Every structure is written in structure tokens, then in C-alpha cells.
């Protein structure tokens, strides 16, 4: 089942506030924290569509980031309310690619990323097929 997603799977939107701990001494979001914001958004999306990551971890299955391409376009600042949007653009047997972006209150795009996620069997330390229950959940939201 190696398929490109012909139409992107519906975007998920997640709001996040910039806290002091997210910023550098100048009150600007430290670049690596955008990766944390993207991760939180993907995790919350899974939670909203009924995918319990703890359940799969008990079965030695999980998702790991294999590759990230990120562009920092503008800076977020302390107390900004950001929106993280996530869209699945590729869904394959053992991996998927999220296209994500972060915008501020003025709808200005601050950061974009393409994130390839692999499904891994932690007991064997090898990629494995994404469970059908997860694939089905993704397809239901498309």
C-alpha cells in the first residue's frame, strides 16, 4: 500500500501561546521550539482522531521523526497566540509526511516544515507497517 495521498488529508489546527520559556533573552521564540510546537500539534491531532499513542507504545510501536525540512520566515514573540496547521500530504505503508505551518494572530506565516514520520517497532528497532486502525483513522478525516 505505497500510495501518495491524492488529495491532502484535512488540515488540523492547533492553537499555542508563546510563553517566556519558549523565548530567548530578546523575547523571540528560539528556533528549535518551533519543532516542539509542530510535535504538539501532531500529537493533539492523533488524540482528537482517537489514536492513543500510549496504547501503541505498550505494543512497542511508535512514530519517530525521520526527516525535517524547516523554513523560519519571521519571528514569534512572547505572548503571541500562534496557530499550527498540519496536513498529511503523503501516506505510505510505514511512513507519512506532514506539511505544517505556524502563523501568528495577523495570519503571517512564521515557520513552515515538511516532517517525515516513520512507524517503528521498538522491540526490533526497525520500521514497520502503520497499524490499520491508525490508517483508517487518517482516512476517515480526509
N, CA, C and O atoms as a GROMACS GRO file, in nm:
protein
  568
    1UNK      N    1   0.083  -0.117   0.000
    1UNK     CA    2   0.000   0.000   0.000
    1UNK      C    3   0.088   0.124   0.000
    1UNK      O    4   0.083   0.204   0.093
    2UNK      N    5   0.168   0.141  -0.101
    2UNK     CA    6   0.251   0.260  -0.112
    2UNK      C    7   0.177   0.360  -0.196
    2UNK      O    8   0.181   0.355  -0.319
    3UNK      N    9   0.109   0.451  -0.131
    3UNK     CA   10   0.025   0.545  -0.206
    3UNK      C   11   0.056   0.687  -0.166
    3UNK      O   12   0.075   0.719  -0.048
    4UNK      N   13   0.061   0.773  -0.266
    4UNK     CA   14   0.067   0.916  -0.239
    4UNK      C   15  -0.076   0.958  -0.210
    4UNK      O   16  -0.170   0.906  -0.271
    5UNK      N   17  -0.094   1.047  -0.121
    5UNK     CA   18  -0.228   1.096  -0.091
    5UNK      C   19  -0.268   1.186  -0.206
    5UNK      O   20  -0.206   1.291  -0.227
    6UNK      N   21  -0.371   1.146  -0.281
    6UNK     CA   22  -0.409   1.224  -0.399
    6UNK      C   23  -0.463   1.361  -0.361
    6UNK      O   24  -0.433   1.460  -0.427
    7UNK      N   25  -0.540   1.366  -0.256
    7UNK     CA   26  -0.578   1.496  -0.202
    7UNK      C   27  -0.533   1.495  -0.058
    7UNK      O   28  -0.544   1.394   0.012
    8UNK      N   29  -0.482   1.605  -0.014
    8UNK     CA   30  -0.428   1.612   0.121
    8UNK      C   31  -0.535   1.576   0.223
    8UNK      O   32  -0.653   1.605   0.206
    9UNK      N   33  -0.490   1.512   0.330
    9UNK     CA   34  -0.581   1.479   0.439
    9UNK      C   35  -0.605   1.607   0.518
    9UNK      O   36  -0.511   1.679   0.553
   10UNK      N   37  -0.728   1.632   0.545
   10UNK     CA   38  -0.776   1.755   0.607
   10UNK      C   39  -0.680   1.815   0.709
   10UNK      O   40  -0.627   1.744   0.795
   11UNK      N   41  -0.659   1.942   0.697
   11UNK     CA   42  -0.570   2.012   0.789
   11UNK      C   43  -0.629   2.016   0.929
   11UNK      O   44  -0.750   2.031   0.948
   12UNK      N   45  -0.542   2.002   1.024
   12UNK     CA   46  -0.578   2.014   1.165
   12UNK      C   47  -0.519   2.145   1.214
   12UNK      O   48  -0.410   2.183   1.174
   13UNK      N   49  -0.591   2.215   1.301
   13UNK     CA   50  -0.544   2.342   1.354
   13UNK      C   51  -0.530   2.333   1.505
   13UNK      O   52  -0.618   2.280   1.574
   14UNK      N   53  -0.419   2.385   1.555
   14UNK     CA   54  -0.388   2.378   1.697
   14UNK      C   55  -0.336   2.515   1.742
   14UNK      O   56  -0.244   2.569   1.681
   15UNK      N   57  -0.394   2.569   1.846
   15UNK     CA   58  -0.351   2.699   1.899
   15UNK      C   59  -0.248   2.680   2.009
   15UNK      O   60  -0.259   2.588   2.091
   16UNK      N   61  -0.151   2.767   2.010
   16UNK     CA   62  -0.048   2.761   2.114
   16UNK      C   63  -0.005   2.904   2.149
   16UNK      O   64   0.012   2.988   2.061
   17UNK      N   65   0.012   2.928   2.276
   17UNK     CA   66   0.057   3.059   2.324
   17UNK      C   67   0.207   3.053   2.347
   17UNK      O   68   0.258   2.952   2.395
   18UNK      N   69   0.279   3.160   2.314
   18UNK     CA   70   0.423   3.168   2.337
   18UNK      C   71   0.446   3.211   2.482
   18UNK      O   72   0.402   3.319   2.524
   19UNK      N   73   0.514   3.126   2.557
   19UNK     CA   74   0.548   3.155   2.696
   19UNK      C   75   0.693   3.201   2.707
   19UNK      O   76   0.772   3.184   2.614
   20UNK      N   77   0.725   3.256   2.820
   20UNK     CA   78   0.860   3.305   2.845
   20UNK      C   79   0.964   3.195   2.819
   20UNK      O   80   1.069   3.221   2.760
   21UNK      N   81   0.934   3.075   2.862
   21UNK     CA   82   1.027   2.962   2.846
   21UNK      C   83   1.055   2.928   2.701
   21UNK      O   84   1.153   2.859   2.672
   22UNK      N   85   0.970   2.974   2.608
   22UNK     CA   86   0.987   2.947   2.465
   22UNK      C   87   1.080   3.046   2.396
   22UNK      O   88   1.117   3.027   2.280
   23UNK      N   89   1.119   3.152   2.468
   23UNK     CA   90   1.190   3.263   2.405
   23UNK      C   91   1.335   3.273   2.450
   23UNK      O   92   1.378   3.213   2.549
   24UNK      N   93   1.409   3.352   2.372
   24UNK     CA   94   1.546   3.384   2.410
   24UNK      C   95   1.546   3.512   2.493
   24UNK      O   96   1.440   3.560   2.533
   25UNK      N   97   1.662   3.567   2.521
   25UNK     CA   98   1.673   3.686   2.606
   25UNK      C   99   1.602   3.807   2.546
   25UNK      O  100   1.568   3.901   2.619
   26UNK      N  101   1.580   3.807   2.414
   26UNK     CA  102   1.514   3.919   2.348
   26UNK      C  103   1.364   3.904   2.335
   26UNK      O  104   1.298   3.988   2.274
   27UNK      N  105   1.308   3.796   2.392
   27UNK     CA  106   1.164   3.774   2.383
   27UNK      C  107   1.118   3.716   2.250
   27UNK      O  108   1.000   3.721   2.218
   28UNK      N  109   1.212   3.659   2.173
   28UNK     CA  110   1.183   3.598   2.043
   28UNK      C  111   1.186   3.446   2.060
   28UNK      O  112   1.270   3.393   2.133
   29UNK      N  113   1.094   3.376   1.994
   29UNK     CA  114   1.091   3.229   2.005
   29UNK      C  115   1.221   3.171   1.949
   29UNK      O  116   1.261   3.201   1.837
   30UNK      N  117   1.284   3.088   2.029
   30UNK     CA  118   1.405   3.017   1.989
   30UNK      C  119   1.367   2.918   1.879
   30UNK      O  120   1.267   2.846   1.892
   31UNK      N  121   1.445   2.912   1.771
   31UNK     CA  122   1.408   2.836   1.652
   31UNK      C  123   1.373   2.690   1.679
   31UNK      O  124   1.280   2.638   1.616
   32UNK      N  125   1.442   2.624   1.768
   32UNK     CA  126   1.416   2.482   1.794
   32UNK      C  127   1.280   2.460   1.857
   32UNK      O  128   1.225   2.350   1.848
   33UNK      N  129   1.224   2.562   1.919
   33UNK     CA  130   1.093   2.547   1.981
   33UNK      C  131   0.981   2.534   1.879
   33UNK      O  132   0.875   2.481   1.911
   34UNK      N  133   1.003   2.580   1.756
   34UNK     CA  134   0.903   2.557   1.652
   34UNK      C  135   0.884   2.407   1.630
   34UNK      O  136   0.773   2.362   1.603
   35UNK      N  137   0.992   2.330   1.641
   35UNK     CA  138   0.981   2.185   1.628
   35UNK      C  139   0.892   2.127   1.737
   35UNK      O  140   0.814   2.035   1.712
   36UNK      N  141   0.904   2.180   1.858
   36UNK     CA  142   0.818   2.136   1.969
   36UNK      C  143   0.672   2.171   1.940
   36UNK      O  144   0.583   2.091   1.967
   37UNK      N  145   0.648   2.290   1.886
   37UNK     CA  146   0.511   2.331   1.854
   37UNK      C  147   0.452   2.238   1.748
   37UNK      O  148   0.336   2.197   1.758
   38UNK      N  149   0.533   2.204   1.646
   38UNK     CA  150   0.486   2.112   1.541
   38UNK      C  151   0.453   1.975   1.602
   38UNK      O  152   0.352   1.914   1.568
   39UNK      N  153   0.540   1.927   1.690
   39UNK     CA  154   0.519   1.797   1.755
   39UNK      C  155   0.390   1.796   1.837
   39UNK      O  156   0.312   1.702   1.830
   40UNK      N  157   0.368   1.900   1.915
   40UNK     CA  158   0.246   1.908   1.995
   40UNK      C  159   0.122   1.905   1.907
   40UNK      O  160   0.023   1.839   1.939
   41UNK      N  161   0.127   1.976   1.796
   41UNK     CA  162   0.012   1.980   1.706
   41UNK      C  163  -0.016   1.842   1.648
   41UNK      O  164  -0.132   1.801   1.641
   42UNK      N  165   0.088   1.771   1.606
   42UNK     CA  166   0.067   1.635   1.552
   42UNK      C  167   0.011   1.543   1.659
   42UNK      O  168  -0.079   1.463   1.632
   43UNK      N  169   0.064   1.552   1.780
   43UNK     CA  170   0.018   1.468   1.890
   43UNK      C  171  -0.129   1.495   1.923
   43UNK      O  172  -0.206   1.402   1.943
   44UNK      N  173  -0.167   1.622   1.928
   44UNK     CA  174  -0.306   1.656   1.959
   44UNK      C  175  -0.400   1.611   1.848
   44UNK      O  176  -0.514   1.572   1.874
   45UNK      N  177  -0.354   1.616   1.724
   45UNK     CA  178  -0.436   1.568   1.612
   45UNK      C  179  -0.463   1.419   1.629
   45UNK      O  180  -0.576   1.374   1.615
   46UNK      N  181  -0.357   1.342   1.659
   46UNK     CA  182  -0.376   1.198   1.681
   46UNK      C  183  -0.476   1.174   1.794
   46UNK      O  184  -0.564   1.089   1.783
   47UNK      N  185  -0.461   1.248   1.901
   47UNK     CA  186  -0.552   1.234   2.016
   47UNK      C  187  -0.697   1.262   1.973
   47UNK      O  188  -0.788   1.188   2.011
   48UNK      N  189  -0.717   1.368   1.895
   48UNK     CA  190  -0.853   1.406   1.853
   48UNK      C  191  -0.918   1.303   1.762
   48UNK      O  192  -1.041   1.292   1.760
   49UNK      N  193  -0.838   1.229   1.686
   49UNK     CA  194  -0.899   1.128   1.598
   49UNK      C  195  -0.897   0.989   1.662
   49UNK      O  196  -0.920   0.888   1.595
   50UNK      N  197  -0.870   0.985   1.793
   50UNK     CA  198  -0.884   0.861   1.868
   50UNK      C  199  -0.762   0.770   1.870
   50UNK      O  200  -0.774   0.652   1.902
   51UNK      N  201  -0.647   0.823   1.836
   51UNK     CA  202  -0.525   0.742   1.839
   51UNK      C  203  -0.452   0.767   1.970
   51UNK      O  204  -0.405   0.878   1.997
   52UNK      N  205  -0.444   0.662   2.052
   52UNK     CA  206  -0.380   0.670   2.182
   52UNK      C  207  -0.237   0.620   2.168
   52UNK      O  208  -0.213   0.500   2.158
   53UNK      N  209  -0.143   0.714   2.168
   53UNK     CA  210  -0.003   0.675   2.148
   53UNK      C  211   0.049   0.586   2.260
   53UNK      O  212   0.134   0.500   2.236
   54UNK      N  213  -0.001   0.605   2.382
   54UNK     CA  214   0.044   0.521   2.494
   54UNK      C  215   0.007   0.375   2.470
   54UNK      O  216   0.084   0.285   2.503
   55UNK      N  217  -0.110   0.351   2.411
   55UNK     CA  218  -0.153   0.214   2.379
   55UNK      C  219  -0.055   0.148   2.283
   55UNK      O  220  -0.016   0.033   2.302
   56UNK      N  221  -0.016   0.222   2.179
   56UNK     CA  222   0.076   0.165   2.080
   56UNK      C  223   0.217   0.148   2.138
   56UNK      O  224   0.287   0.054   2.102
   57UNK      N  225   0.258   0.238   2.227
   57UNK     CA  226   0.388   0.223   2.292
   57UNK      C  227   0.393   0.095   2.375
   57UNK      O  228   0.497   0.030   2.383
   58UNK      N  229   0.280   0.058   2.438
   58UNK     CA  230   0.274  -0.066   2.514
   58UNK      C  231   0.294  -0.187   2.424
   58UNK      O  232   0.334  -0.294   2.470
   59UNK      N  233   0.266  -0.170   2.295
   59UNK     CA  234   0.286  -0.276   2.197
   59UNK      C  235   0.419  -0.260   2.122
   59UNK      O  236   0.442  -0.322   2.019
   60UNK      N  237   0.507  -0.174   2.176
   60UNK     CA  238   0.638  -0.146   2.117
   60UNK      C  239   0.631  -0.081   1.980
   60UNK      O  240   0.722  -0.096   1.899
   61UNK      N  241   0.522  -0.008   1.952
   61UNK     CA  242   0.508   0.065   1.826
   61UNK      C  243   0.506   0.214   1.855
   61UNK      O  244   0.451   0.258   1.956
   62UNK      N  245   0.564   0.290   1.765
   62UNK     CA  246   0.559   0.434   1.782
   62UNK      C  247   0.600   0.505   1.655
   62UNK      O  248   0.644   0.444   1.558
   63UNK      N  249   0.583   0.636   1.658
   63UNK     CA  250   0.621   0.720   1.545
   63UNK      C  251   0.748   0.796   1.580
   63UNK      O  252   0.761   0.849   1.690
   64UNK      N  253   0.841   0.800   1.487
   64UNK     CA  254   0.964   0.877   1.505
   64UNK      C  255   0.982   0.970   1.386
   64UNK      O  256   0.944   0.938   1.273
   65UNK      N  257   1.041   1.084   1.414
   65UNK     CA  258   1.070   1.178   1.306
   65UNK      C  259   1.194   1.128   1.232
   65UNK      O  260   1.299   1.106   1.292
   66UNK      N  261   1.179   1.112   1.101
   66UNK     CA  262   1.290   1.065   1.018
   66UNK      C  263   1.360   1.181   0.950
   66UNK      O  264   1.482   1.180   0.932
   67UNK      N  265   1.281   1.282   0.910
   67UNK     CA  266   1.339   1.394   0.836
   67UNK      C  267   1.255   1.519   0.859
   67UNK      O  268   1.132   1.512   0.865
   68UNK      N  269   1.322   1.633   0.870
   68UNK     CA  270   1.254   1.761   0.883
   68UNK      C  271   1.318   1.861   0.787
   68UNK      O  272   1.441   1.876   0.784
   69UNK      N  273   1.235   1.928   0.710
   69UNK     CA  274   1.279   2.043   0.632
   69UNK      C  275   1.199   2.162   0.686
   69UNK      O  276   1.077   2.165   0.675
   70UNK      N  277   1.270   2.260   0.744
   70UNK     CA  278   1.201   2.370   0.810
   70UNK      C  279   1.255   2.503   0.759
   70UNK      O  280   1.375   2.521   0.743
   71UNK      N  281   1.162   2.595   0.734
   71UNK     CA  282   1.198   2.731   0.695
   71UNK      C  283   1.145   2.828   0.800
   71UNK      O  284   1.026   2.832   0.827
   72UNK      N  285   1.236   2.905   0.858
   72UNK     CA  286   1.198   3.010   0.952
   72UNK      C  287   1.184   3.139   0.873
   72UNK      O  288   1.283   3.189   0.818
   73UNK      N  289   1.064   3.193   0.867
   73UNK     CA  290   1.036   3.308   0.782
   73UNK      C  291   1.024   3.439   0.859
   73UNK      O  292   1.060   3.545   0.807
   74UNK      N  293   0.975   3.434   0.980
   74UNK     CA  294   0.959   3.552   1.065
   74UNK      C  295   0.957   3.503   1.210
   74UNK      O  296   0.947   3.384   1.237
   75UNK      N  297   0.967   3.596   1.302
   75UNK     CA  298   0.978   3.560   1.443
   75UNK      C  299   0.846   3.572   1.518
   75UNK      O  300   0.768   3.665   1.496
   76UNK      N  301   0.824   3.476   1.605
   76UNK     CA  302   0.714   3.487   1.702
   76UNK      C  303   0.773   3.548   1.828
   76UNK      O  304   0.892   3.536   1.855
   77UNK      N  305   0.686   3.613   1.904
   77UNK     CA  306   0.732   3.684   2.022
   77UNK      C  307   0.653   3.641   2.146
   77UNK      O  308   0.547   3.578   2.136
   78UNK      N  309   0.706   3.675   2.259
   78UNK     CA  310   0.643   3.646   2.387
   78UNK      C  311   0.497   3.688   2.386
   78UNK      O  312   0.464   3.799   2.344
   79UNK      N  313   0.409   3.601   2.431
   79UNK     CA  314   0.265   3.620   2.444
   79UNK      C  315   0.187   3.610   2.312
   79UNK      O  316   0.064   3.620   2.314
   80UNK      N  317   0.255   3.591   2.199
   80UNK     CA  318   0.182   3.572   2.073
   80UNK      C  319   0.094   3.448   2.082
   80UNK      O  320   0.130   3.350   2.147
   81UNK      N  321  -0.021   3.454   2.018
   81UNK     CA  322  -0.107   3.337   2.003
   81UNK      C  323  -0.084   3.285   1.862
   81UNK      O  324  -0.112   3.355   1.764
   82UNK      N  325  -0.034   3.164   1.853
   82UNK     CA  326   0.002   3.106   1.724
   82UNK      C  327  -0.096   2.998   1.686
   82UNK      O  328  -0.160   2.936   1.771
   83UNK      N  329  -0.108   2.976   1.556
   83UNK     CA  330  -0.189   2.866   1.503
   83UNK      C  331  -0.097   2.774   1.426
   83UNK      O  332  -0.024   2.817   1.337
   84UNK      N  333  -0.101   2.646   1.460
   84UNK     CA  334  -0.022   2.546   1.389
   84UNK      C  335  -0.119   2.464   1.305
   84UNK      O  336  -0.211   2.402   1.357
   85UNK      N  337  -0.098   2.464   1.174
   85UNK     CA  338  -0.181   2.381   1.088
   85UNK      C  339  -0.097   2.265   1.037
   85UNK      O  340   0.021   2.280   1.006
   86UNK      N  341  -0.162   2.150   1.028
   86UNK     CA  342  -0.095   2.027   0.988
   86UNK      C  343  -0.179   1.956   0.883
   86UNK      O  344  -0.300   1.940   0.899
   87UNK      N  345  -0.114   1.915   0.776
   87UNK     CA  346  -0.182   1.842   0.669
   87UNK      C  347  -0.095   1.723   0.631
   87UNK      O  348   0.026   1.735   0.617
   88UNK      N  349  -0.157   1.608   0.616
   88UNK     CA  350  -0.083   1.490   0.568
   88UNK      C  351  -0.083   1.496   0.416
   88UNK      O  352  -0.189   1.495   0.353
   89UNK      N  353   0.037   1.502   0.357
   89UNK     CA  354   0.047   1.510   0.212
   89UNK      C  355   0.094   1.380   0.149
   89UNK      O  356   0.077   1.359   0.028
   90UNK      N  357   0.153   1.291   0.227
   90UNK     CA  358   0.194   1.160   0.179
   90UNK      C  359   0.163   1.057   0.287
   90UNK      O  360   0.197   1.076   0.404
   91UNK      N  361   0.100   0.949   0.247
   91UNK     CA  362   0.068   0.841   0.340
   91UNK      C  363   0.110   0.711   0.274
   91UNK      O  364   0.052   0.669   0.174
   92UNK      N  365   0.212   0.648   0.330
   92UNK     CA  366   0.264   0.523   0.277
   92UNK      C  367   0.246   0.413   0.381
   92UNK      O  368   0.194   0.436   0.490
   93UNK      N  369   0.290   0.294   0.346
   93UNK     CA  370   0.272   0.178   0.431
   93UNK      C  371   0.334   0.195   0.570
   93UNK      O  372   0.274   0.157   0.670
   94UNK      N  373   0.455   0.253   0.576
   94UNK     CA  374   0.527   0.265   0.703
   94UNK      C  375   0.565   0.408   0.738
   94UNK      O  376   0.636   0.432   0.836
   95UNK      N  377   0.519   0.505   0.658
   95UNK     CA  378   0.556   0.643   0.687
   95UNK      C  379   0.451   0.740   0.635
   95UNK      O  380   0.364   0.703   0.555
   96UNK      N  381   0.460   0.862   0.682
   96UNK     CA  382   0.373   0.968   0.633
   96UNK      C  383   0.448   1.100   0.640
   96UNK      O  384   0.544   1.114   0.716
   97UNK      N  385   0.405   1.195   0.559
   97UNK     CA  386   0.466   1.327   0.558
   97UNK      C  387   0.361   1.430   0.594
   97UNK      O  388   0.254   1.437   0.533
   98UNK      N  389   0.394   1.509   0.695
   98UNK     CA  390   0.310   1.620   0.736
   98UNK      C  391   0.367   1.748   0.676
   98UNK      O  392   0.488   1.770   0.678
   99UNK      N  393   0.281   1.831   0.624
   99UNK     CA  394   0.316   1.968   0.587
   99UNK      C  395   0.257   2.055   0.697
   99UNK      O  396   0.136   2.051   0.721
  100UNK      N  397   0.342   2.132   0.762
  100UNK     CA  398   0.296   2.210   0.876
  100UNK      C  399   0.339   2.356   0.862
  100UNK      O  400   0.441   2.387   0.801
  101UNK      N  401   0.257   2.444   0.919
  101UNK     CA  402   0.295   2.585   0.922
  101UNK      C  403   0.243   2.649   1.049
  101UNK      O  404   0.143   2.608   1.107
  102UNK      N  405   0.316   2.751   1.090
  102UNK     CA  406   0.279   2.828   1.208
  102UNK      C  407   0.253   2.971   1.163
  102UNK      O  408   0.334   3.033   1.094
  103UNK      N  409   0.137   3.022   1.203
  103UNK     CA  410   0.102   3.161   1.172
  103UNK      C  411   0.074   3.235   1.302
  103UNK      O  412   0.040   3.174   1.404
  104UNK      N  413   0.088   3.366   1.297
  104UNK     CA  414   0.056   3.448   1.414
  104UNK      C  415  -0.086   3.502   1.404
  104UNK      O  416  -0.160   3.467   1.312
  105UNK      N  417  -0.124   3.589   1.499
  105UNK     CA  418  -0.260   3.643   1.503
  105UNK      C  419  -0.295   3.722   1.377
  105UNK      O  420  -0.412   3.730   1.339
  106UNK      N  421  -0.194   3.779   1.311
  106UNK     CA  422  -0.216   3.857   1.190
  106UNK      C  423  -0.217   3.769   1.065
  106UNK      O  424  -0.219   3.820   0.953
  107UNK      N  425  -0.216   3.636   1.085
  107UNK     CA  426  -0.216   3.538   0.976
  107UNK      C  427  -0.084   3.538   0.897
  107UNK      O  428  -0.079   3.487   0.786
  108UNK      N  429   0.021   3.596   0.954
  108UNK     CA  430   0.153   3.595   0.891
  108UNK      C  431   0.216   3.458   0.914
  108UNK      O  432   0.218   3.408   1.026
  109UNK      N  433   0.267   3.398   0.807
  109UNK     CA  434   0.334   3.268   0.819
  109UNK      C  435   0.473   3.291   0.878
  109UNK      O  436   0.554   3.366   0.823
  110UNK      N  437   0.499   3.226   0.991
  110UNK     CA  438   0.626   3.242   1.061
  110UNK      C  439   0.724   3.130   1.031
  110UNK      O  440   0.844   3.153   1.021
  111UNK      N  441   0.671   3.010   1.018
  111UNK     CA  442   0.757   2.893   1.002
  111UNK      C  443   0.681   2.785   0.927
  111UNK      O  444   0.562   2.765   0.951
  112UNK      N  445   0.750   2.715   0.836
  112UNK     CA  446   0.689   2.602   0.767
  112UNK      C  447   0.782   2.481   0.780
  112UNK      O  448   0.903   2.495   0.798
  113UNK      N  449   0.723   2.364   0.770
  113UNK     CA  450   0.804   2.242   0.778
  113UNK      C  451   0.736   2.128   0.704
  113UNK      O  452   0.613   2.119   0.700
  114UNK      N  453   0.817   2.042   0.646
  114UNK     CA  454   0.774   1.912   0.598
  114UNK      C  455   0.840   1.812   0.690
  114UNK      O  456   0.962   1.811   0.704
  115UNK      N  457   0.760   1.727   0.753
  115UNK     CA  458   0.810   1.634   0.853
  115UNK      C  459   0.773   1.491   0.811
  115UNK      O  460   0.655   1.456   0.804
  116UNK      N  461   0.875   1.410   0.784
  116UNK     CA  462   0.852   1.268   0.751
  116UNK      C  463   0.857   1.189   0.881
  116UNK      O  464   0.954   1.196   0.956
  117UNK      N  465   0.751   1.114   0.906
  117UNK     CA  466   0.736   1.033   1.026
  117UNK      C  467   0.737   0.886   0.985
  117UNK      O  468   0.670   0.848   0.890
  118UNK      N  469   0.813   0.806   1.056
  118UNK     CA  470   0.817   0.662   1.030
  118UNK      C  471   0.754   0.588   1.147
  118UNK      O  472   0.769   0.628   1.263
  119UNK      N  473   0.685   0.481   1.116
  119UNK     CA  474   0.633   0.392   1.220
  119UNK      C  475   0.742   0.290   1.249
  119UNK      O  476   0.799   0.230   1.158
  120UNK      N  477   0.770   0.270   1.378
  120UNK     CA  478   0.882   0.184   1.417
  120UNK      C  479   0.837   0.082   1.520
  120UNK      O  480   0.760   0.112   1.611
  121UNK      N  481   0.888  -0.040   1.502
  121UNK     CA  482   0.873  -0.145   1.602
  121UNK      C  483   0.993  -0.132   1.695
  121UNK      O  484   1.105  -0.167   1.657
  122UNK      N  485   0.970  -0.082   1.815
  122UNK     CA  486   1.080  -0.054   1.907
  122UNK      C  487   1.150  -0.181   1.957
  122UNK      O  488   1.267  -0.176   1.993
  123UNK      N  489   1.080  -0.293   1.958
  123UNK     CA  490   1.143  -0.417   2.005
  123UNK      C  491   1.246  -0.468   1.905
  123UNK      O  492   1.341  -0.536   1.943
  124UNK      N  493   1.227  -0.435   1.777
  124UNK     CA  494   1.320  -0.478   1.673
  124UNK      C  495   1.406  -0.363   1.619
  124UNK      O  496   1.499  -0.385   1.542
  125UNK      N  497   1.373  -0.242   1.660
  125UNK     CA  498   1.444  -0.123   1.613
  125UNK      C  499   1.440  -0.112   1.461
  125UNK      O  500   1.540  -0.080   1.396
  126UNK      N  501   1.321  -0.140   1.404
  126UNK     CA  502   1.305  -0.138   1.259
  126UNK      C  503   1.173  -0.073   1.221
  126UNK      O  504   1.077  -0.075   1.298
  127UNK      N  505   1.170  -0.014   1.102
  127UNK     CA  506   1.042   0.038   1.053
  127UNK      C  507   0.942  -0.076   1.039
  127UNK      O  508   0.979  -0.191   1.014
  128UNK      N  509   0.814  -0.043   1.055
  128UNK     CA  510   0.709  -0.143   1.036
  128UNK      C  511   0.586  -0.074   0.976
  128UNK      O  512   0.579   0.049   0.970
  129UNK      N  513   0.492  -0.155   0.934
  129UNK     CA  514   0.370  -0.101   0.875
  129UNK      C  515   0.290  -0.025   0.980
  129UNK      O  516   0.283  -0.064   1.097
  130UNK      N  517   0.230   0.084   0.937
  130UNK     CA  518   0.141   0.159   1.024
  130UNK      C  519   0.018   0.072   1.049
  130UNK      O  520  -0.041   0.022   0.953
  131UNK      N  521  -0.023   0.052   1.174
  131UNK     CA  522  -0.140  -0.031   1.202
  131UNK      C  523  -0.264   0.018   1.127
  131UNK      O  524  -0.285   0.138   1.110
  132UNK      N  525  -0.346  -0.077   1.085
  132UNK     CA  526  -0.468  -0.045   1.010
  132UNK      C  527  -0.560   0.049   1.087
  132UNK      O  528  -0.628   0.132   1.026
  133UNK      N  529  -0.563   0.038   1.219
  133UNK     CA  530  -0.650   0.125   1.298
  133UNK      C  531  -0.609   0.271   1.283
  133UNK      O  532  -0.694   0.360   1.282
  134UNK      N  533  -0.480   0.296   1.270
  134UNK     CA  534  -0.432   0.432   1.252
  134UNK      C  535  -0.457   0.479   1.109
  134UNK      O  536  -0.503   0.591   1.088
  135UNK      N  537  -0.428   0.394   1.012
  135UNK     CA  538  -0.454   0.430   0.872
  135UNK      C  539  -0.601   0.461   0.852
  135UNK      O  540  -0.636   0.558   0.785
  136UNK      N  541  -0.686   0.380   0.911
  136UNK     CA  542  -0.830   0.403   0.900
  136UNK      C  543  -0.872   0.536   0.960
  136UNK      O  544  -0.957   0.605   0.905
  137UNK      N  545  -0.812   0.571   1.074
  137UNK     CA  546  -0.844   0.698   1.139
  137UNK      C  547  -0.804   0.815   1.051
  137UNK      O  548  -0.877   0.914   1.041
  138UNK      N  549  -0.688   0.805   0.987
  138UNK     CA  550  -0.644   0.912   0.897
  138UNK      C  551  -0.737   0.924   0.777
  138UNK      O  552  -0.773   1.034   0.736
  139UNK      N  553  -0.776   0.812   0.723
  139UNK     CA  554  -0.863   0.813   0.604
  139UNK      C  555  -1.002   0.868   0.636
  139UNK      O  556  -1.066   0.930   0.552
  140UNK      N  557  -1.049   0.843   0.760
  140UNK     CA  558  -1.182   0.895   0.799
  140UNK      C  559  -1.185   1.046   0.806
  140UNK      O  560  -1.290   1.106   0.784
  141UNK      N  561  -1.071   1.110   0.837
  141UNK     CA  562  -1.070   1.256   0.847
  141UNK      C  563  -1.040   1.323   0.713
  141UNK      O  564  -1.043   1.446   0.703
  142UNK      N  565  -1.012   1.244   0.611
  142UNK     CA  566  -0.980   1.305   0.481
  142UNK      C  567  -1.103   1.350   0.407
  142UNK      O  568  -1.094   1.404   0.297
   0.00000   0.00000   0.00000
